[in-house]
């Protein structure tokens, strides 16, 4: 498929909406005019990518009504539909899906001014994690490869290190020694499979815990102790 294959179905659709339509006008793939309204500009691409977004940004100097037109079966768009639409809203762009086989056009999103709603709970969570994390143990951009040393994992590491040094211990003793009120909760929930219940209120360190805590402690800038 070529980008130009998207043109005729789109042209027919716009003309059915009483627009006069012309292709390749001053570097714009599609320009549609109706009466005194601002011109509608559509940039055609086979996928939603950075190039077409940059083109759209450039077209904002010509009109506030900018659409991106892509094939209706774009796999990249389907895979990240929600985030893609959010990005287009932030840029103020519309989106048109074009089916060249059925000669069908679906206007998924119209251009509009985007005013993101700030969610207080998410902001508080962000700042809470920032303030409670000890040091700066993670390299930005590394999360998908090595995981993230969160403030929760740092607390779990402190508990694990205590068990490694002292052996099986009562949760209340660990909480007191480390001044960590969530010590029992961390061992009980056992998200990382580092802890075993050795008795009533008593916990031990698993073989997985012994193997993994050393790896996490090797992280540069990790002042756990």
Secondary structure, DSSP 8 states (H G I E B T S, - for coil): --TTHHHHHHHHHHHHTT-EEEEEETTEEEEEE-TTS--EEEEE-SS--HHHHHHHHHHTTT-SEEEEEEETT-HHHHHTHHHHHHHHHHHT-EEEEEETTTTEEEEEE----------HHHHHHHHHHHHHS-S--S-TT-HHHH----HHHHHHHHHHHHHHHH-SEEHHHHHHHHT-TTHHHHHHH-TTS-EEEEETTEEEE-HHHHHHHHHHHTSTT----
